[in-house]
Amino acid sequence: MAVVNFSVPEKVKRMFNAAFSDRNKSAVIAELMVRAVEEHKARLMREKAIDRLLARRGTKRAVKSTDIRAARRELRA
């Protein structure tokens, strides 16, 4: 198992220790690190998806709102 050292403000350390007094702190930190990595990956995927949508937006013709409403009515029928 690897050892990781982080410096945090004393207030954060006290809050962490109080919140997780009954748990293995190394396990909590490991869980939080995994969650942070997963959230980072998800954020990158969202950014890429948005970039792809924005890139396609410039290549597609605009659709009139009346055409959109007509299509919705047609699909609901």
Beta strands, then each sheet from edge to edge (+ up, - down):
end
